[in-house]
Amino acid sequence: MQLVGEGGGYIIEGVCTSAGWRFRRRVNDSFAAMLEDKMIINDTGQWLPSLDDALGLMDAVWPMLYPIVVHPNFVPPIRHRVLNFLRDKSNFKFVNSRRGIVVERWEEVGVDLSG
């Protein structure tokens, strides 16, 4: 899965091993560099045993970013997490006025959020 926002983004990479899937998060953050002559952050994390572990390393509002691609094998778990985010009343301030746009973005990359 690849997500982008202003000044950077995340990639969740997965690899299927003999022990099952492993995941890691990659970060590209140039926002700080744009504001204050700082270096661009490019970070590749260690391999983790679950998708949840890798997603947990991202900012809690990751569903609000722009999805670029979601691997078809992982559409169901990503769909579940995005729907939970959109339904969580504590996220109202992030979702309220932009819900339609967020849903449209995810559906454009094959994550059906109807229902």
The first five atom37 places (N, CA, C, CB, O) and aatype in JSON, in Angstrom:
{
  "aatype": [12, 5, 10, 19, 7, 6, 7, 7, 7, 18, 9, 9, 6, 7, 19, 4, 16, 15, 0, 7, 17, 1, 13, 1, 1, 1, 19, 2, 3, 15, 13, 0, 0, 12, 10, 6, 3, 11, 12, 9, 9, 2, 3, 16, 7, 5, 17, 10, 14, 15, 10, 3, 3, 0, 10, 7, 10, 12, 3, 0, 19, 17, 14, 12, 10, 18, 14, 9, 19, 19, 8, 14, 2, 13, 19, 14, 14, 9, 1, 8, 1, 19, 10, 2, 13, 10, 1, 3, 11, 15, 2, 13, 11, 13, 19, 2, 15, 1, 1, 7, 9, 19, 19, 6, 1, 17, 6, 6, 19, 7, 19, 3, 10, 15, 7],
  "atom_mask": [
    [1, 1, 1, 1, 1],
    [1, 1, 1, 1, 1],
    [1, 1, 1, 1, 1],
    [1, 1, 1, 1, 1],
    [1, 1, 1, 0, 1],
    [1, 1, 1, 1, 1],
    [1, 1, 1, 0, 1],
    [1, 1, 1, 0, 1],
    [1, 1, 1, 0, 1],
    [1, 1, 1, 1, 1],
    [1, 1, 1, 1, 1],
    [1, 1, 1, 1, 1],
    [1, 1, 1, 1, 1],
    [1, 1, 1, 0, 1],
    [1, 1, 1, 1, 1],
    [1, 1, 1, 1, 1],
    [1, 1, 1, 1, 1],
    [1, 1, 1, 1, 1],
    [1, 1, 1, 1, 1],
    [1, 1, 1, 0, 1],
    [1, 1, 1, 1, 1],
    [1, 1, 1, 1, 1],
    [1, 1, 1, 1, 1],
    [1, 1, 1, 1, 1],
    [1, 1, 1, 1, 1],
    [1, 1, 1, 1, 1],
    [1, 1, 1, 1, 1],
    [1, 1, 1, 1, 1],
    [1, 1, 1, 1, 1],
    [1, 1, 1, 1, 1],
    [1, 1, 1, 1, 1],
    [1, 1, 1, 1, 1],
    [1, 1, 1, 1, 1],
    [1, 1, 1, 1, 1],
    [1, 1, 1, 1, 1],
    [1, 1, 1, 1, 1],
    [1, 1, 1, 1, 1],
    [1, 1, 1, 1, 1],
    [1, 1, 1, 1, 1],
    [1, 1, 1, 1, 1],
    [1, 1, 1, 1, 1],
    [1, 1, 1, 1, 1],
    [1, 1, 1, 1, 1],
    [1, 1, 1, 1, 1],
    [1, 1, 1, 0, 1],
    [1, 1, 1, 1, 1],
    [1, 1, 1, 1, 1],
    [1, 1, 1, 1, 1],
    [1, 1, 1, 1, 1],
    [1, 1, 1, 1, 1],
    [1, 1, 1, 1, 1],
    [1, 1, 1, 1, 1],
    [1, 1, 1, 1, 1],
    [1, 1, 1, 1, 1],
    [1, 1, 1, 1, 1],
    [1, 1, 1, 0, 1],
    [1, 1, 1, 1, 1],
    [1, 1, 1, 1, 1],
    [1, 1, 1, 1, 1],
    [1, 1, 1, 1, 1],
    [1, 1, 1, 1, 1],
    [1, 1, 1, 1, 1],
    [1, 1, 1, 1, 1],
    [1, 1, 1, 1, 1],
    [1, 1, 1, 1, 1],
    [1, 1, 1, 1, 1],
    [1, 1, 1, 1, 1],
    [1, 1, 1, 1, 1],
    [1, 1, 1, 1, 1],
    [1, 1, 1, 1, 1],
    [1, 1, 1, 1, 1],
    [1, 1, 1, 1, 1],
    [1, 1, 1, 1, 1],
    [1, 1, 1, 1, 1],
    [1, 1, 1, 1, 1],
    [1, 1, 1, 1, 1],
    [1, 1, 1, 1, 1],
    [1, 1, 1, 1, 1],
    [1, 1, 1, 1, 1],
    [1, 1, 1, 1, 1],
    [1, 1, 1, 1, 1],
    [1, 1, 1, 1, 1],
    [1, 1, 1, 1, 1],
    [1, 1, 1, 1, 1],
    [1, 1, 1, 1, 1],
    [1, 1, 1, 1, 1],
    [1, 1, 1, 1, 1],
    [1, 1, 1, 1, 1],
    [1, 1, 1, 1, 1],
    [1, 1, 1, 1, 1],
    [1, 1, 1, 1, 1],
    [1, 1, 1, 1, 1],
    [1, 1, 1, 1, 1],
    [1, 1, 1, 1, 1],
    [1, 1, 1, 1, 1],
    [1, 1, 1, 1, 1],
    [1, 1, 1, 1, 1],
    [1, 1, 1, 1, 1],
    [1, 1, 1, 1, 1],
    [1, 1, 1, 0, 1],
    [1, 1, 1, 1, 1],
    [1, 1, 1, 1, 1],
    [1, 1, 1, 1, 1],
    [1, 1, 1, 1, 1],
    [1, 1, 1, 1, 1],
    [1, 1, 1, 1, 1],
    [1, 1, 1, 1, 1],
    [1, 1, 1, 1, 1],
    [1, 1, 1, 1, 1],
    [1, 1, 1, 0, 1],
    [1, 1, 1, 1, 1],
    [1, 1, 1, 1, 1],
    [1, 1, 1, 1, 1],
    [1, 1, 1, 1, 1],
    [1, 1, 1, 0, 1]
  ],
  "atom_positions": [
    [[0.85, -1.16, 0.0], [0.0, 0.0, 0.0], [0.9, 1.22, 0.0], [-0.97, 0.0, 1.22], [1.91, 1.27, 0.69]],
    [[0.51, 2.22, -0.79], [1.23, 3.48, -0.8], [0.25, 4.61, -0.54], [1.97, 3.68, -2.15], [-0.82, 4.68, -1.16]],
    [[0.63, 5.5, 0.38], [-0.17, 6.66, 0.74], [0.7, 7.9, 0.62], [-0.76, 6.53, 2.17], [1.88, 7.86, 0.98]],
    [[0.13, 8.99, 0.14], [0.89, 10.23, 0.06], [0.07, 11.38, 0.65], [1.28, 10.54, -1.39], [-1.16, 11.35, 0.7]],
    [[0.79, 12.38, 1.08], [0.19, 13.6, 1.59], [1.12, 14.75, 1.25], [0.0, 0.0, 0.0], [2.1, 14.57, 0.53]],
    [[0.82, 15.91, 1.76], [1.68, 17.05, 1.5], [3.05, 16.8, 2.11], [1.06, 18.35, 2.05], [3.17, 16.63, 3.32]],
    [[4.05, 16.78, 1.28], [5.41, 16.67, 1.78], [5.93, 15.27, 2.04], [0.0, 0.0, 0.0], [7.02, 15.12, 2.6]],
    [[5.19, 14.25, 1.65], [5.72, 12.91, 1.87], [4.68, 11.83, 1.82], [0.0, 0.0, 0.0], [3.6, 12.01, 1.25]],
    [[5.01, 10.71, 2.42], [4.07, 9.61, 2.41], [4.63, 8.35, 3.04], [0.0, 0.0, 0.0], [5.74, 8.34, 3.57]],
    [[3.83, 7.31, 2.97], [4.17, 6.02, 3.54], [4.04, 4.94, 2.47], [3.29, 5.69, 4.76], [3.22, 5.04, 1.56]],
    [[4.84, 3.92, 2.62], [4.66, 2.69, 1.86], [4.69, 1.56, 2.87], [5.76, 2.52, 0.74], [5.61, 1.47, 3.69]],
    [[3.69, 0.7, 2.81], [3.72, -0.54, 3.59], [4.09, -1.63, 2.6], [2.33, -0.82, 4.31], [3.34, -1.93, 1.67]],
    [[5.24, -2.23, 2.81], [5.71, -3.3, 1.94], [5.43, -4.63, 2.62], [7.22, -3.15, 1.63], [5.51, -4.75, 3.84]],
    [[5.11, -5.62, 1.83], [4.9, -6.96, 2.34], [5.7, -7.98, 1.54], [0.0, 0.0, 0.0], [5.9, -7.82, 0.34]],
    [[6.13, -9.02, 2.22], [6.83, -10.11, 1.55], [6.31, -11.42, 2.15], [8.39, -9.98, 1.71], [6.19, -11.56, 3.36]],
    [[6.01, -12.35, 1.27], [5.53, -13.65, 1.72], [6.73, -14.57, 1.92], [4.51, -14.27, 0.7], [7.49, -14.82, 0.98]],
    [[6.91, -15.05, 3.14], [8.02, -15.94, 3.46], [7.46, -17.32, 3.8], [8.86, -15.38, 4.64], [6.25, -17.51, 3.83]],
    [[8.33, -18.25, 4.05], [7.88, -19.6, 4.43], [7.14, -19.58, 5.76], [9.08, -20.55, 4.51], [6.36, -20.49, 6.06]],
    [[7.38, -18.54, 6.57], [6.71, -18.4, 7.86], [5.45, -17.54, 7.77], [7.66, -17.81, 8.88], [4.81, -17.29, 8.79]],
    [[5.1, -17.08, 6.57], [3.93, -16.22, 6.38], [4.35, -14.82, 5.96], [0.0, 0.0, 0.0], [5.53, -14.58, 5.69]],
    [[3.39, -13.92, 5.91], [3.66, -12.55, 5.48], [4.41, -11.77, 6.54], [2.36, -11.84, 5.13], [4.2, -11.95, 7.74]],
    [[5.31, -10.89, 6.08], [6.04, -9.94, 6.93], [5.84, -8.57, 6.29], [7.58, -10.32, 7.05], [5.71, -8.46, 5.07]],
    [[5.82, -7.54, 7.11], [5.53, -6.19, 6.63], [6.52, -5.19, 7.22], [4.1, -5.79, 6.98], [7.07, -5.41, 8.3]],
    [[6.73, -4.1, 6.49], [7.51, -3.0, 7.04], [6.98, -1.69, 6.48], [9.02, -3.17, 6.71], [6.35, -1.65, 5.42]],
    [[7.26, -0.65, 7.21], [6.83, 0.69, 6.82], [8.03, 1.47, 6.29], [6.17, 1.44, 8.02], [9.11, 1.45, 6.89]],
    [[7.83, 2.15, 5.17], [8.83, 3.08, 4.65], [8.22, 4.47, 4.7], [9.27, 2.69, 3.18], [7.04, 4.66, 4.4]],
    [[9.04, 5.44, 5.08], [8.58, 6.82, 5.22], [9.42, 7.73, 4.35], [8.63, 7.28, 6.69], [10.64, 7.59, 4.28]],
    [[8.76, 8.67, 3.69], [9.44, 9.76, 3.02], [8.77, 11.02, 3.53], [9.39, 9.64, 1.44], [7.59, 11.23, 3.28]],
    [[9.52, 11.85, 4.24], [8.95, 13.06, 4.8], [9.84, 14.25, 4.45], [8.78, 12.94, 6.34], [10.93, 14.41, 5.02]],
    [[9.39, 15.06, 3.54], [10.15, 16.25, 3.16], [9.5, 17.52, 3.7], [10.28, 16.33, 1.65], [9.95, 18.62, 3.39]],
    [[8.44, 17.38, 4.52], [7.73, 18.54, 5.03], [8.64, 19.42, 5.88], [6.52, 18.1, 5.85], [8.66, 20.64, 5.71]],
    [[9.4, 18.81, 6.8], [10.31, 19.58, 7.65], [11.36, 20.3, 6.8], [11.01, 18.67, 8.68], [11.73, 21.43, 7.09]],
    [[11.82, 19.64, 5.76], [12.82, 20.24, 4.87], [12.26, 21.46, 4.15], [13.33, 19.21, 3.85], [12.98, 22.43, 3.9]],
    [[10.98, 21.42, 3.83], [10.36, 22.55, 3.14], [10.26, 23.77, 4.06], [8.97, 22.17, 2.62], [10.37, 24.91, 3.61]],
    [[10.05, 23.51, 5.36], [9.86, 24.61, 6.31], [11.18, 25.19, 6.82], [9.04, 24.14, 7.48], [11.31, 26.4, 6.95]],
    [[12.13, 24.34, 7.09], [13.35, 24.79, 7.74], [14.56, 24.07, 7.2], [13.26, 24.6, 9.23], [14.91, 23.09, 7.86]],
    [[15.16, 24.33, 6.27], [16.4, 23.74, 5.76], [16.85, 22.48, 6.48], [17.49, 24.74, 5.85], [18.02, 22.35, 6.84]],
    [[15.95, 21.56, 6.7], [16.29, 20.28, 7.32], [16.35, 19.2, 6.25], [15.27, 19.91, 8.42], [15.88, 19.38, 5.13]],
    [[16.93, 18.1, 6.63], [17.06, 16.99, 5.68], [15.72, 16.29, 5.48], [18.11, 15.99, 6.16], [14.88, 16.24, 6.38]],
    [[15.56, 15.74, 4.3], [14.4, 14.91, 4.02], [14.58, 13.59, 4.77], [14.23, 14.66, 2.48], [15.67, 13.01, 4.78]],
    [[13.51, 13.14, 5.39], [13.56, 11.88, 6.13], [13.15, 10.74, 5.21], [12.64, 11.94, 7.39], [12.04, 10.73, 4.69]],
    [[14.03, 9.8, 5.03], [13.73, 8.56, 4.32], [14.06, 7.44, 5.29], [14.54, 8.42, 2.97], [15.23, 7.24, 5.63]],
    [[13.07, 6.73, 5.72], [13.28, 5.7, 6.74], [12.59, 4.42, 6.32], [12.75, 6.17, 8.11], [11.42, 4.41, 5.96]],
    [[13.33, 3.34, 6.37], [12.77, 2.02, 6.13], [12.87, 1.24, 7.41], [13.5, 1.28, 4.96], [13.96, 1.01, 7.94]],
    [[11.73, 0.82, 7.93], [11.69, 0.11, 9.2], [12.04, -1.36, 9.05], [0.0, 0.0, 0.0], [12.27, -1.87, 7.95]],
    [[12.08, -2.01, 10.19], [12.37, -3.44, 10.21], [11.13, -4.24, 9.81], [12.86, -3.88, 11.62], [10.0, -3.73, 9.87]],
    [[11.34, -5.48, 9.39], [10.24, -6.37, 9.03], [9.47, -6.74, 10.28], [10.75, -7.64, 8.29], [10.07, -7.07, 11.31]],
    [[8.16, -6.7, 10.2], [7.26, -6.98, 11.33], [6.35, -8.15, 10.98], [6.42, -5.72, 11.69], [6.12, -8.43, 9.8]],
    [[5.83, -8.84, 12.01], [5.05, -10.05, 11.76], [3.61, -9.83, 11.29], [5.01, -10.85, 12.97], [2.96, -10.78, 10.86]],
    [[3.09, -8.59, 11.37], [1.69, -8.42, 10.96], [1.47, -7.06, 10.3], [0.77, -8.56, 12.17], [2.21, -6.11, 10.5]],
    [[0.42, -7.02, 9.5], [0.0, -5.77, 8.86], [-0.35, -4.74, 9.93], [-1.2, -6.01, 7.92], [-0.01, -3.57, 9.79]],
    [[-1.04, -5.17, 10.99], [-1.39, -4.25, 12.07], [-0.16, -3.61, 12.69], [-2.2, -4.96, 13.13], [-0.18, -2.42, 13.01]],
    [[0.9, -4.39, 12.87], [2.13, -3.83, 13.44], [2.68, -2.72, 12.55], [3.18, -4.93, 13.63], [3.09, -1.67, 13.04]],
    [[2.69, -2.96, 11.24], [3.21, -1.95, 10.31], [2.3, -0.72, 10.26], [3.36, -2.55, 8.9], [2.79, 0.41, 10.27]],
    [[0.99, -0.94, 10.21], [0.05, 0.19, 10.19], [0.13, 1.0, 11.47], [-1.38, -0.31, 9.98], [-0.05, 2.22, 11.46]],
    [[0.41, 0.32, 12.58], [0.52, 1.0, 13.87], [1.67, 1.98, 13.95], [0.0, 0.0, 0.0], [1.7, 2.84, 14.83]],
    [[2.62, 1.88, 13.04], [3.75, 2.81, 13.02], [3.44, 4.11, 12.29], [4.95, 2.14, 12.36], [4.23, 5.05, 12.32]],
    [[2.29, 4.16, 11.63], [1.9, 5.36, 10.9], [1.06, 6.27, 11.8], [1.12, 5.0, 9.62], [0.54, 5.83, 12.82]],
    [[0.94, 7.51, 11.41], [0.09, 8.46, 12.09], [-1.33, 7.88, 12.13], [0.11, 9.85, 11.39], [-1.77, 7.24, 11.18]],
    [[-2.03, 8.11, 13.22], [-3.37, 7.52, 13.41], [-4.38, 7.95, 12.36], [-3.89, 7.89, 14.78], [-5.38, 7.26, 12.15]],
    [[-4.15, 9.06, 11.69], [-5.1, 9.53, 10.68], [-4.68, 9.14, 9.26], [-5.25, 11.04, 10.77], [-5.06, 9.8, 8.3]],
    [[-3.9, 8.06, 9.13], [-3.45, 7.63, 7.79], [-4.58, 7.42, 6.79], [-2.66, 6.37, 7.92], [-4.35, 7.62, 5.6]],
    [[-5.79, 7.02, 7.21], [-6.84, 6.86, 6.2], [-7.21, 8.16, 5.48], [-8.06, 6.28, 6.85], [-7.85, 8.12, 4.43]],
    [[-6.82, 9.31, 6.04], [-7.13, 10.59, 5.42], [-6.13, 10.95, 4.32], [-7.15, 11.69, 6.47], [-6.37, 11.89, 3.55]],
    [[-5.02, 10.24, 4.23], [-4.03, 10.51, 3.19], [-4.55, 10.04, 1.83], [-2.69, 9.82, 3.51], [-5.62, 9.44, 1.75]],
    [[-3.8, 10.32, 0.79], [-4.19, 9.93, -0.57], [-3.63, 8.54, -0.88], [-3.68, 10.96, -1.6], [-2.42, 8.37, -1.02]],
    [[-4.5, 7.54, -0.99], [-4.0, 6.22, -1.36], [-3.62, 6.2, -2.85], [-5.07, 5.13, -1.06], [-4.35, 6.72, -3.69]],
    [[-2.48, 5.61, -3.14], [-2.02, 5.49, -4.52], [-2.27, 4.08, -5.03], [-0.52, 5.85, -4.63], [-2.71, 3.89, -6.16]],
    [[-1.98, 3.1, -4.19], [-2.18, 1.7, -4.57], [-2.37, 0.87, -3.31], [-0.96, 1.18, -5.41], [-1.76, 1.13, -2.27]],
    [[-3.23, -0.14, -3.42], [-3.41, -1.14, -2.37], [-3.35, -2.5, -3.06], [-4.79, -0.95, -1.58], [-4.08, -2.75, -4.02]],
    [[-2.47, -3.36, -2.58], [-2.36, -4.7, -3.17], [-3.7, -5.42, -3.02], [-1.2, -5.53, -2.48], [-4.29, -5.39, -1.94]],
    [[-4.18, -6.06, -4.07], [-5.49, -6.71, -4.02], [-5.65, -7.72, -2.87], [-5.74, -7.42, -5.33], [-6.75, -7.87, -2.33]],
    [[-4.58, -8.39, -2.49], [-4.67, -9.36, -1.37], [-4.98, -8.68, -0.04], [-3.37, -10.14, -1.25], [-5.46, -9.33, 0.89]],
    [[-4.71, -7.39, 0.05], [-4.87, -6.7, 1.33], [-5.99, -5.67, 1.32], [-3.58, -6.04, 1.71], [-6.11, -4.88, 2.26]],
    [[-6.81, -5.67, 0.27], [-7.96, -4.77, 0.24], [-8.91, -5.04, 1.41], [-8.71, -4.92, -1.09], [-9.31, -4.09, 2.08]],
    [[-9.28, -6.3, 1.71], [-10.22, -6.51, 2.83], [-9.73, -5.98, 4.18], [-10.5, -7.98, 2.96], [-10.49, -5.29, 4.86]],
    [[-8.49, -6.26, 4.61], [-8.08, -5.7, 5.9], [-7.92, -4.18, 5.89], [-6.79, -6.34, 6.34], [-8.18, -3.52, 6.9]],
    [[-7.5, -3.62, 4.77], [-7.39, -2.17, 4.69], [-8.78, -1.54, 4.71], [-6.62, -1.74, 3.41], [-9.0, -0.54, 5.38]],
    [[-9.72, -2.14, 3.97], [-11.11, -1.66, 3.97], [-11.66, -1.63, 5.38], [-11.98, -2.56, 3.07], [-12.28, -0.65, 5.8]],
    [[-11.45, -2.7, 6.12], [-11.94, -2.8, 7.5], [-11.38, -1.66, 8.36], [-11.55, -4.17, 8.11], [-12.12, -1.04, 9.12]],
    [[-10.09, -1.4, 8.24], [-9.46, -0.36, 9.06], [-9.92, 1.03, 8.66], [-7.95, -0.46, 8.94], [-10.13, 1.88, 9.53]],
    [[-10.07, 1.28, 7.36], [-10.53, 2.6, 6.91], [-11.98, 2.83, 7.36], [-10.42, 2.72, 5.37], [-12.31, 3.91, 7.84]],
    [[-12.83, 1.82, 7.22], [-14.22, 1.96, 7.68], [-14.28, 2.22, 9.18], [-15.02, 0.7, 7.34], [-15.05, 3.06, 9.63]],
    [[-13.48, 1.51, 9.96], [-13.45, 1.74, 11.41], [-13.04, 3.18, 11.72], [-12.49, 0.76, 12.11], [-13.61, 3.82, 12.6]],
    [[-12.06, 3.68, 10.99], [-11.62, 5.06, 11.18], [-12.76, 6.03, 10.87], [-10.4, 5.38, 10.3], [-13.01, 6.94, 11.65]],
    [[-13.44, 5.83, 9.75], [-14.51, 6.73, 9.35], [-15.7, 6.68, 10.31], [-14.97, 6.39, 7.94], [-16.39, 7.69, 10.5]],
    [[-15.95, 5.53, 10.91], [-17.09, 5.37, 11.83], [-16.77, 5.81, 13.26], [-17.54, 3.93, 11.85], [-17.69, 6.04, 14.05]],
    [[-15.51, 5.93, 13.6], [-15.1, 6.29, 14.96], [-15.42, 7.76, 15.22], [-13.58, 6.01, 15.17], [-14.87, 8.64, 14.57]],
    [[-16.3, 8.01, 16.17], [-16.75, 9.37, 16.45], [-15.61, 10.29, 16.9], [-17.82, 9.34, 17.5], [-15.71, 11.5, 16.75]],
    [[-14.55, 9.72, 17.46], [-13.44, 10.56, 17.89], [-12.66, 11.14, 16.7], [-12.5, 9.75, 18.78], [-11.85, 12.05, 16.87]],
    [[-12.9, 10.61, 15.5], [-12.24, 11.13, 14.3], [-13.11, 12.15, 13.56], [-11.89, 9.99, 13.37], [-12.76, 12.58, 12.46]],
    [[-14.23, 12.53, 14.16], [-15.2, 13.41, 13.51], [-14.55, 14.68, 12.97], [-16.29, 13.77, 14.48], [-14.87, 15.11, 11.85]],
    [[-13.65, 15.29, 13.74], [-13.05, 16.55, 13.31], [-12.2, 16.39, 12.05], [-12.18, 17.13, 14.43], [-12.04, 17.34, 11.29]],
    [[-11.67, 15.19, 11.81], [-10.88, 14.94, 10.61], [-11.77, 14.58, 9.41], [-9.87, 13.83, 10.87], [-11.47, 14.92, 8.27]],
    [[-12.87, 13.9, 9.7], [-13.67, 13.28, 8.65], [-14.85, 14.13, 8.21], [-14.17, 11.95, 9.11], [-15.2, 14.13, 7.03]],
    [[-15.48, 14.85, 9.1], [-16.77, 15.48, 8.88], [-16.95, 16.09, 7.49], [-16.97, 16.54, 9.9], [-17.78, 15.62, 6.72]],
    [[-16.19, 17.11, 7.16], [-16.43, 17.83, 5.9], [-15.76, 17.16, 4.7], [-15.94, 19.25, 6.03], [-16.0, 17.55, 3.56]],
    [[-14.92, 16.15, 4.94], [-14.16, 15.55, 3.84], [-14.51, 14.09, 3.6], [-12.69, 15.67, 4.12], [-13.85, 13.43, 2.8]],
    [[-15.52, 13.58, 4.25], [-15.86, 12.16, 4.15], [-16.04, 11.69, 2.71], [-17.13, 11.88, 4.94], [-15.48, 10.66, 2.32]],
    [[-16.8, 12.44, 1.92], [-17.06, 12.04, 0.53], [-15.77, 11.96, -0.28], [0.0, 0.0, 0.0], [-15.6, 11.04, -1.08]],
    [[-14.88, 12.91, -0.08], [-13.61, 12.91, -0.81], [-12.76, 11.72, -0.39], [-12.85, 14.23, -0.56], [-12.15, 11.07, -1.23]],
    [[-12.73, 11.45, 0.91], [-11.93, 10.33, 1.42], [-12.45, 9.01, 0.86], [-11.95, 10.3, 2.97], [-11.67, 8.18, 0.39]],
    [[-13.75, 8.81, 0.89], [-14.35, 7.59, 0.36], [-14.03, 7.45, -1.12], [-15.88, 7.6, 0.58], [-13.66, 6.37, -1.58]],
    [[-14.17, 8.53, -1.86], [-13.89, 8.51, -3.3], [-12.44, 8.11, -3.59], [-14.19, 9.88, -3.92], [-12.18, 7.32, -4.49]],
    [[-11.5, 8.65, -2.82], [-10.08, 8.32, -3.02], [-9.82, 6.83, -2.84], [-9.21, 9.12, -2.04], [-9.14, 6.2, -3.65]],
    [[-10.37, 6.26, -1.75], [-10.14, 4.84, -1.48], [-10.81, 3.98, -2.54], [-10.67, 4.46, -0.08], [-10.25, 2.96, -2.96]],
    [[-12.0, 4.36, -2.98], [-12.69, 3.57, -4.0], [-11.96, 3.63, -5.34], [-14.12, 4.07, -4.16], [-12.03, 2.67, -6.12]],
    [[-11.27, 4.72, -5.62], [-10.5, 4.82, -6.87], [-9.37, 3.8, -6.93], [-9.93, 6.22, -7.02], [-8.94, 3.42, -8.02]],
    [[-8.88, 3.34, -5.77], [-7.8, 2.34, -5.76], [-8.32, 0.96, -5.42], [-6.71, 2.74, -4.75], [-7.55, 0.06, -5.07]],
    [[-9.64, 0.77, -5.53], [-10.22, -0.56, -5.38], [-10.67, -0.95, -4.0], [0.0, 0.0, 0.0], [-10.95, -2.13, -3.75]],
    [[-10.74, -0.01, -3.08], [-11.2, -0.3, -1.73], [-12.63, 0.22, -1.61], [-10.26, 0.37, -0.64], [-12.86, 1.4, -1.37]],
    [[-13.6, -0.69, -1.79], [-15.02, -0.33, -1.78], [-15.47, -0.1, -0.33], [-15.89, -1.45, -2.45], [-15.41, -1.01, 0.49]],
    [[-15.9, 1.11, -0.04], [-16.3, 1.46, 1.32], [-17.82, 1.51, 1.5], [-15.71, 2.79, 1.7], [-18.3, 1.99, 2.53]],
    [[-18.57, 1.02, 0.52], [-20.03, 1.0, 0.68], [-20.4, -0.08, 1.71], [-20.75, 0.73, -0.69], [-19.72, -1.09, 1.85]],
    [[-21.48, 0.18, 2.4], [-21.96, -0.82, 3.37], [-21.48, -0.67, 4.67], [0.0, 0.0, 0.0], [-21.83, -1.46, 5.55]]
  ]
}
